[in-house]
Amino acid sequence: MQNKKSLLKETSTGSRHSGGKKILFASFPADGHFNPLTGLAKHLQAAGHDVRWYTSPTYEHKLAKLKIPFFPFKNAVDVSNNDFDKAFPDRVKHKTQISRLKFDIINAFIKRGPEYYADVAEIYRQFPFDLLVADVAFTGIPFVKDLMRIPVISIGVFPLSETSKDLPPVGLGMTPSYSFFGKLKQTILRTVANKFIFGQPNKVMYKIFDENGIAHNEESLFDMGIRKSDLLLQSGTPGFEYYRGDLGENIRYIGALLPYSNAAETKTEPWFDSRLNEFEKVILVTQGTVEKDIEKILVPTLRAFKNTNILVVATTGGNGTNELKERFPDRNFIIEDFIPFADVMPYADVYITNGGYGGVMLGIENKMPMVVAGLHEGKNEICARVGYFKLGINLKTETPGPEKMRAAVEEIFCNDFYKTNVTALGKEFARYKPNRLFSQYVDELLYPGTAKIKTAIRQLSNN
């Protein structure tokens, strides 16, 4: 019989399996859905599993660099990087924000489910996978779970969307009230939203499910991916999520999921500019790679701090870089296509962003107070949380003026509690080890007997 020390040694590396399983990753074709899963995929690959990925051809090059075999969309309409206007010409007829939101939910997400299923069923004939790992917005999840009878782990790549009796309706960027009258108002609003705002998308979803023999209880579209998953692993921690007294039993927090990186492979010198040490205050501003309109956040920020003693480091994602350099040649501005955030964040005092979930996760990890300005593609929910938990200031617009931007930054400079709050949450993030937790949950599904033994050994090691 092996002693305790040898057993602990075997399990401490966390799960390299000589008889690895076949695991298919799948993601909606947008960076915010693809990138957070890359570290998880590489971790499983290193543990001995056969990992492959189904998504848009847009990501073929990235997957080749990751050395992960790739299955492209064939039947599925490709809506890469939220270019919905190109994929659906009729979208321009929908002028209001609500009308366009409903159109996007139906056409970019719900109607793609049967197409994803057709592709995945074909993939299964050549790659009979044991587990599907997909971002929670991948609408093929119910088909794989109900029709193929294959376990599914979904990954929450945006704030938790589960409907709750304690919260306002999902998707509208509203913050909760826990008073009696506040909760009563939220109950009414959930009913109104479910019937009048999301009623049509829900009906389309139910019809597709009925036609394909997928069981449902007329759940909200925001709940379906969660309910149809064996586990939902939520990026982030409880401290960045509203309290729910009815949290789903299959939901687990896993810590901040950030894109895969391997410093040994890149071998690049850290980015540095001597001006980082010359200015008393440093602002980092970005609007991501998808948003191409530099007038939304970048220009107002640069105008707000022109001719000041505050250094502004602006990353454009390749959108309008040369134009911005010509318009704003000031010495207190650094404007580049891309700067590794890990290199600049230690110097920055405030982080200005349009509220992409991955960027906000990175900001929290680096304990950076934020100014957020985003509404669309679910950013209203992310920005609402930044404001609610007082990690920074939510401007509640996509087009803040220079005066509003400057006032928000000065508010953060003058009040230490933003830094205190984000520092505390950053420490909570640090306690979560995403890859280790992910391996544990995968093992629980694929190796239930082994998982029980490992749990017993972990308990033994703590005694």
C-alpha positions as CSV (number, residue, x, y, z in Angstrom):
1,M,0.0,0.0,0.0
2,Q,1.3,3.4,-1.0
3,N,2.0,5.9,1.8
4,K,0.4,9.3,2.1
5,K,3.5,11.1,0.7
6,S,3.6,9.1,-2.5
7,L,-0.2,9.5,-3.0
8,L,0.1,13.2,-2.6
9,K,3.0,13.4,-5.1
10,E,0.9,11.6,-7.7
11,T,-2.0,14.0,-7.4
12,S,-0.3,17.3,-6.7
13,T,0.6,17.9,-10.4
14,G,-3.2,17.9,-11.0
15,S,-4.1,15.4,-13.4
16,R,-1.9,14.3,-16.2
17,H,-3.8,11.4,-17.6
18,S,-2.1,8.7,-19.6
19,G,-5.5,7.7,-21.1
20,G,-6.6,11.2,-22.0
21,K,-10.1,12.0,-23.2
22,K,-11.2,13.6,-26.4
23,I,-12.4,17.1,-25.6
24,L,-14.0,19.6,-28.1
25,F,-13.9,23.3,-27.4
26,A,-16.5,25.5,-29.1
27,S,-17.0,29.3,-29.1
28,F,-19.2,32.0,-30.5
29,P,-16.9,33.8,-33.0
30,A,-15.8,36.8,-31.0
31,D,-12.6,37.5,-29.2
32,G,-14.3,37.9,-25.9
33,H,-15.8,34.4,-26.2
34,F,-12.7,32.8,-27.7
35,N,-9.7,34.2,-25.8
36,P,-10.8,33.4,-22.2
37,L,-11.0,29.7,-23.1
38,T,-7.5,29.4,-24.7
39,G,-5.7,29.0,-21.3
40,L,-8.1,26.2,-20.3
41,A,-7.6,24.4,-23.6
42,K,-3.9,24.5,-23.4
43,H,-4.0,23.3,-19.8
44,L,-6.1,20.2,-20.7
45,Q,-3.8,19.5,-23.6
46,A,-0.8,19.6,-21.4
47,A,-2.6,17.2,-19.0
48,G,-2.7,14.6,-21.8
49,H,-6.1,15.1,-23.3
50,D,-6.8,15.3,-27.1
51,V,-8.1,18.9,-27.4
52,R,-9.6,20.3,-30.6
53,W,-11.7,23.4,-31.3
54,Y,-14.8,24.3,-33.4
55,T,-15.3,27.9,-34.3
56,S,-15.0,30.4,-37.2
57,P,-12.2,30.3,-39.7
58,T,-11.2,33.7,-38.3
59,Y,-9.5,31.9,-35.5
60,E,-7.7,29.3,-37.6
61,H,-4.3,31.1,-37.4
62,K,-4.6,31.6,-33.6
63,L,-5.4,28.0,-33.1
64,A,-2.5,27.0,-35.3
65,K,-0.1,29.0,-33.1
66,L,-1.6,27.3,-30.1
67,K,-1.1,23.9,-31.8
68,I,-4.8,23.0,-31.3
69,P,-6.5,21.2,-34.2
70,F,-9.3,23.2,-35.7
71,F,-12.7,22.4,-37.1
72,P,-14.3,25.4,-39.0
73,F,-17.9,26.5,-39.3
74,K,-19.5,24.8,-42.4
75,N,-23.2,24.9,-41.9
76,A,-23.1,27.8,-39.4
77,V,-23.4,31.4,-40.5
78,D,-20.2,33.2,-39.5
79,V,-20.7,36.4,-37.5
80,S,-17.1,36.9,-36.6
81,N,-16.2,39.7,-34.2
82,N,-19.7,41.1,-34.0
83,D,-19.9,42.2,-37.6
84,F,-23.6,41.6,-37.6
85,D,-24.4,44.2,-40.3
86,K,-22.3,42.3,-42.8
87,A,-23.9,38.9,-41.9
88,F,-27.5,40.2,-41.7
89,P,-28.2,43.1,-44.2
90,D,-31.7,43.5,-42.8
91,R,-30.3,44.6,-39.5
92,V,-30.0,48.2,-40.7
93,K,-33.9,48.4,-40.7
94,H,-33.9,48.1,-36.9
95,K,-33.2,51.6,-35.6
96,T,-33.9,51.5,-31.9
97,Q,-31.5,49.9,-29.4
98,I,-34.1,47.4,-28.1
99,S,-35.2,46.4,-31.6
100,R,-31.6,45.8,-32.7
101,L,-30.9,43.9,-29.5
102,K,-33.8,41.5,-30.2
103,F,-32.7,41.1,-33.8
104,D,-29.1,40.3,-32.7
105,I,-30.2,37.8,-30.1
106,I,-32.4,35.9,-32.6
107,N,-30.2,36.0,-35.7
108,A,-26.6,36.0,-34.3
109,F,-27.3,33.5,-31.5
110,I,-30.6,31.6,-31.3
111,K,-31.0,30.7,-35.0
112,R,-27.4,29.5,-35.2
113,G,-28.0,26.7,-32.7
114,P,-29.2,24.0,-35.3
115,E,-26.4,25.0,-37.6
116,Y,-23.8,24.5,-34.9
117,Y,-25.4,21.1,-34.1
118,A,-25.2,20.0,-37.7
119,D,-21.4,20.9,-37.7
120,V,-20.7,19.3,-34.4
121,A,-22.6,16.1,-35.3
122,E,-20.4,15.8,-38.3
123,I,-17.3,16.5,-36.3
124,Y,-18.3,13.7,-33.9
125,R,-18.1,11.1,-36.7
126,Q,-14.4,11.7,-37.0
127,F,-13.7,12.9,-33.5
128,P,-16.0,11.2,-31.0
129,F,-15.4,13.6,-28.2
130,D,-16.2,12.8,-24.5
131,L,-16.8,16.4,-23.4
132,L,-17.8,19.7,-24.9
133,V,-16.4,22.9,-23.4
134,A,-18.1,26.0,-24.8
135,D,-18.6,29.6,-23.9
136,V,-22.1,29.9,-22.4
137,A,-23.3,31.9,-25.4
138,F,-22.6,29.1,-27.8
139,T,-26.2,28.0,-28.7
140,G,-25.2,24.5,-29.7
141,I,-25.0,23.6,-26.0
142,P,-28.7,22.3,-25.7
143,F,-28.3,20.2,-28.8
144,V,-25.1,18.5,-27.7
145,K,-26.5,17.9,-24.2
146,D,-30.0,16.7,-25.1
147,L,-29.6,15.1,-28.5
148,M,-26.0,13.8,-28.4
149,R,-26.1,13.0,-24.7
150,I,-22.6,14.3,-24.2
151,P,-21.5,16.1,-21.0
152,V,-21.1,19.9,-21.3
153,I,-19.1,22.4,-19.4
154,S,-20.0,26.0,-20.2
155,I,-17.8,28.9,-19.5
156,G,-19.2,32.2,-18.3
157,V,-17.3,34.8,-20.3
158,F,-19.5,37.7,-19.3
159,P,-21.3,38.5,-16.0
160,L,-23.5,35.8,-14.7
161,S,-26.8,35.8,-16.7
162,E,-28.9,33.5,-14.6
163,T,-32.3,34.9,-13.7
164,S,-32.8,35.5,-10.0
165,K,-35.7,36.5,-7.7
166,D,-33.2,38.9,-6.1
167,L,-32.2,40.8,-9.2
168,P,-33.6,43.0,-11.9
169,P,-34.0,41.6,-15.4
170,V,-30.7,40.5,-17.1
171,G,-29.4,42.4,-20.1
172,L,-30.5,45.9,-19.3
173,G,-27.5,47.0,-17.2
174,M,-29.7,47.6,-14.1
175,T,-28.2,47.3,-10.5
176,P,-30.1,45.4,-7.8
177,S,-32.1,46.6,-4.8
178,Y,-32.5,44.3,-1.9
179,S,-35.2,46.3,-0.1
180,F,-38.8,45.0,0.0
181,F,-40.1,47.6,-2.5
182,G,-37.0,47.3,-4.6
183,K,-37.4,43.6,-5.0
184,L,-41.1,44.0,-5.7
185,K,-40.2,46.5,-8.5
186,Q,-37.6,44.1,-9.9
187,T,-40.2,41.3,-10.0
188,I,-42.5,43.5,-12.1
189,L,-39.6,44.5,-14.3
190,R,-38.5,40.9,-14.9
191,T,-42.0,40.0,-16.0
192,V,-42.2,43.0,-18.3
193,A,-38.8,42.4,-19.8
194,N,-39.4,38.7,-20.3
195,K,-42.7,39.4,-22.1
196,F,-42.2,42.6,-24.1
197,I,-38.4,42.9,-24.6
198,F,-37.2,39.2,-24.8
199,G,-40.6,37.6,-25.5
200,Q,-40.0,37.3,-29.3
201,P,-36.5,35.8,-28.9
202,N,-37.7,33.4,-26.3
203,K,-40.6,32.2,-28.7
204,V,-38.1,31.7,-31.5
205,M,-35.9,29.6,-29.2
206,Y,-38.8,27.5,-27.9
207,K,-40.0,26.8,-31.5
208,I,-36.5,25.6,-32.5
209,F,-36.3,23.4,-29.5
210,D,-39.8,21.9,-30.1
211,E,-38.9,21.2,-33.8
212,N,-35.7,19.4,-32.6
213,G,-37.1,17.5,-29.7
214,I,-35.2,19.5,-27.0
215,A,-36.9,19.6,-23.6
216,H,-37.5,22.9,-22.0
217,N,-39.8,24.6,-19.4
218,E,-39.9,27.9,-21.3
219,E,-36.9,29.1,-19.4
220,S,-35.5,32.5,-20.3
221,L,-32.9,32.6,-23.1
222,F,-30.4,33.9,-20.5
223,D,-30.8,30.7,-18.5
224,M,-30.9,28.1,-21.2
225,G,-27.1,27.6,-21.7
226,I,-26.6,27.4,-18.0
227,R,-29.5,24.9,-17.4
228,K,-28.4,22.7,-20.2
229,S,-24.8,22.5,-18.9
230,D,-23.5,19.9,-16.4
231,L,-21.4,22.8,-15.0
232,L,-21.2,26.5,-15.6
233,L,-17.7,27.8,-14.7
234,Q,-18.0,31.5,-14.2
235,S,-15.0,33.7,-15.0
236,G,-14.5,36.0,-12.0
237,T,-15.2,35.6,-8.3
238,P,-18.3,36.1,-6.0
239,G,-17.0,39.6,-5.2
240,F,-17.7,40.8,-8.7
241,E,-21.2,39.3,-8.8
242,Y,-24.5,40.4,-7.4
243,Y,-25.8,38.4,-4.5
244,R,-28.3,35.7,-5.4
245,G,-30.1,33.6,-2.8
246,D,-31.1,31.1,-5.5
247,L,-27.8,30.6,-7.3
248,G,-27.9,27.5,-9.5
249,E,-26.4,24.3,-8.1
250,N,-24.3,23.7,-11.2
251,I,-22.6,27.1,-11.1
252,R,-19.0,27.5,-9.8
253,Y,-16.7,30.5,-9.8
254,I,-13.3,29.8,-11.3
255,G,-11.3,33.1,-11.1
256,A,-10.4,35.5,-13.9
257,L,-10.0,33.7,-17.2
258,L,-7.5,35.6,-19.4
259,P,-6.0,34.6,-22.8
260,Y,-3.3,32.0,-22.9
261,S,0.2,33.4,-22.8
262,N,3.6,31.7,-22.5
263,A,6.5,34.1,-21.8
264,A,9.0,31.4,-22.6
265,E,7.6,31.2,-26.1
266,T,7.3,34.9,-26.9
267,K,10.8,35.9,-25.5
268,T,10.1,39.6,-26.0
269,E,11.6,42.4,-24.0
270,P,9.1,44.1,-21.7
271,W,7.6,47.3,-23.1
272,F,8.8,50.4,-21.4
273,D,8.9,54.2,-22.0
274,S,10.9,56.5,-19.7
275,R,7.9,58.9,-19.5
276,L,6.2,56.3,-17.2
277,N,8.6,57.5,-14.4
278,E,8.5,61.2,-15.3
279,F,4.8,61.9,-14.7
280,E,3.1,61.8,-11.3
281,K,-0.1,60.3,-12.6
282,V,-0.6,57.8,-15.5
283,I,-3.8,56.9,-17.3
284,L,-4.2,53.8,-19.5
285,V,-7.0,54.0,-22.0
286,T,-8.3,51.5,-24.5
287,Q,-11.5,50.7,-26.4
288,G,-10.5,47.2,-27.4
289,T,-9.9,45.8,-30.8
290,V,-13.5,45.5,-32.0
291,E,-14.7,49.1,-31.5
292,K,-13.2,51.0,-34.4
293,D,-14.7,54.5,-33.7
294,I,-11.9,56.4,-32.0
295,E,-14.2,59.3,-31.3
296,K,-16.0,57.3,-28.6
297,I,-13.4,57.0,-25.9
298,L,-9.9,57.6,-27.2
299,V,-10.4,61.1,-28.5
300,P,-12.4,62.4,-25.5
301,T,-9.7,61.1,-23.2
302,L,-6.9,62.7,-25.1
303,R,-8.7,66.0,-25.4
304,A,-9.5,65.9,-21.6
305,F,-5.8,65.6,-20.7
306,K,-4.2,67.7,-23.4
307,N,-1.5,70.0,-22.1
308,T,-1.6,68.5,-18.6
309,N,1.0,66.9,-16.3
310,I,-0.8,63.6,-16.6
311,L,0.6,60.9,-18.9
312,V,-2.0,59.1,-21.1
313,V,-1.0,55.8,-22.6
314,A,-3.5,55.0,-25.3
315,T,-3.8,51.6,-27.1
316,T,-5.9,51.7,-30.3
317,G,-6.0,48.0,-31.4
318,G,-4.8,49.3,-34.8
319,N,-7.7,51.7,-35.3
320,G,-6.7,55.2,-36.2
321,T,-3.3,55.1,-34.6
322,N,-1.5,57.4,-37.1
323,E,-4.4,59.8,-37.2
324,L,-4.4,60.1,-33.4
325,K,-0.6,60.7,-33.3
326,E,-1.0,63.5,-35.8
327,R,-3.9,65.1,-33.9
328,F,-2.3,64.7,-30.5
329,P,1.5,65.0,-30.7
330,D,1.8,66.2,-27.1
331,R,4.6,64.8,-25.0
332,N,2.3,63.5,-22.3
333,F,0.6,61.1,-24.8
334,I,1.8,57.7,-25.8
335,I,-0.3,56.3,-28.6
336,E,0.3,52.8,-30.0
337,D,-1.5,50.0,-31.8
338,F,-0.8,47.6,-28.9
339,I,1.1,47.7,-25.6
340,P,1.2,44.6,-23.3
341,F,-1.1,45.6,-20.4
342,A,1.0,43.5,-18.1
343,D,3.9,45.9,-18.8
344,V,2.0,49.2,-18.4
345,M,-0.6,48.5,-15.7
346,P,1.9,48.5,-12.8
347,Y,2.6,52.1,-13.6
348,A,-0.9,53.3,-14.2
349,D,-3.2,54.9,-11.7
350,V,-6.5,54.8,-13.7
351,Y,-7.8,52.4,-16.4
352,I,-10.3,53.8,-18.9
353,T,-12.1,51.2,-21.0
354,N,-15.4,50.5,-22.8
355,G,-16.0,47.6,-20.4
356,G,-15.0,44.4,-22.2
357,Y,-15.1,41.6,-19.7
358,G,-11.6,40.4,-20.2
359,G,-10.2,43.9,-19.9
360,V,-12.1,44.5,-16.7
361,M,-10.9,41.2,-15.3
362,L,-7.3,42.2,-16.0
363,G,-7.9,45.6,-14.4
364,I,-9.2,44.0,-11.2
365,E,-6.2,41.6,-11.2
366,N,-3.9,44.6,-11.4
367,K,-5.9,46.4,-8.7
368,M,-6.6,49.4,-11.0
369,P,-9.6,51.8,-10.4
370,M,-11.6,52.1,-13.6
371,V,-13.6,54.6,-15.7
372,V,-15.9,52.6,-17.9
373,A,-18.0,53.7,-20.8
374,G,-19.9,51.0,-22.7
375,L,-23.5,49.9,-23.4
376,H,-23.7,47.4,-26.3
377,E,-22.7,43.7,-26.6
378,G,-23.5,43.2,-22.9
379,K,-21.0,45.9,-21.7
380,N,-23.8,47.7,-19.9
381,E,-23.9,44.7,-17.4
382,I,-20.2,44.8,-16.9
383,C,-20.0,48.6,-16.5
384,A,-22.9,48.4,-14.0
385,R,-21.0,46.1,-11.8
386,V,-17.9,48.3,-11.8
387,G,-20.0,51.2,-10.6
388,Y,-22.1,49.1,-8.1
389,F,-19.1,47.7,-6.4
390,K,-17.3,51.1,-6.5
391,L,-14.3,49.7,-8.3
392,G,-14.5,52.9,-10.4
393,I,-17.0,55.1,-12.2
394,N,-19.6,54.0,-14.7
395,L,-20.2,56.8,-17.2
396,K,-23.4,55.0,-18.5
397,T,-22.7,56.1,-22.1
398,E,-20.6,55.1,-25.1
399,T,-19.8,58.6,-26.0
400,P,-18.6,60.6,-23.0
401,G,-17.4,64.1,-23.6
402,P,-13.9,65.3,-22.5
403,E,-15.3,67.2,-19.5
404,K,-17.2,64.1,-18.2
405,M,-14.1,62.0,-18.7
406,R,-11.8,64.4,-16.9
407,A,-14.3,64.8,-14.0
408,A,-14.5,61.0,-13.6
409,V,-10.7,60.6,-13.5
410,E,-10.3,63.4,-11.0
411,E,-13.0,61.8,-8.8
412,I,-10.9,58.7,-8.7
413,F,-7.7,60.6,-7.9
414,C,-9.4,62.4,-5.0
415,N,-11.1,59.4,-3.4
416,D,-9.0,56.5,-2.2
417,F,-12.0,54.1,-1.7
418,Y,-12.0,53.1,-5.4
419,K,-8.4,51.9,-5.1
420,T,-9.2,50.3,-1.7
421,N,-12.2,48.4,-3.2
422,V,-10.5,47.2,-6.3
423,T,-7.4,46.2,-4.3
424,A,-9.5,44.0,-2.0
425,L,-11.2,42.4,-5.0
426,G,-7.9,41.8,-6.7
427,K,-6.7,39.9,-3.6
428,E,-9.8,37.8,-3.8
429,F,-9.1,37.1,-7.5
430,A,-5.5,36.0,-6.5
431,R,-6.9,33.3,-4.3
432,Y,-8.5,31.5,-7.3
433,K,-6.4,29.3,-9.5
434,P,-8.4,28.9,-12.7
435,N,-6.5,26.0,-14.4
436,R,-6.4,24.0,-11.2
437,L,-10.1,24.4,-10.6
438,F,-10.9,23.7,-14.2
439,S,-9.0,20.4,-14.1
440,Q,-10.8,19.5,-10.9
441,Y,-14.2,20.0,-12.4
442,V,-13.3,18.2,-15.7
443,D,-12.1,15.2,-13.6
444,E,-15.3,15.2,-11.7
445,L,-17.2,14.7,-14.9
446,L,-14.8,12.4,-16.8
447,Y,-13.2,10.4,-14.0
448,P,-15.8,10.4,-11.2
449,G,-14.1,7.6,-9.2
450,T,-10.7,9.2,-9.5
451,A,-12.1,12.6,-8.5
452,K,-13.4,11.1,-5.3
453,I,-10.0,9.6,-4.4
454,K,-8.3,13.0,-5.1
455,T,-10.8,14.8,-2.9
456,A,-10.0,12.3,-0.1
457,I,-6.3,12.8,-0.5
458,R,-6.6,16.6,-0.5
459,Q,-8.6,16.3,2.7
460,L,-5.9,14.0,4.1
461,S,-3.2,16.5,3.1
462,N,-4.9,19.2,5.1
463,N,-5.0,17.1,8.3
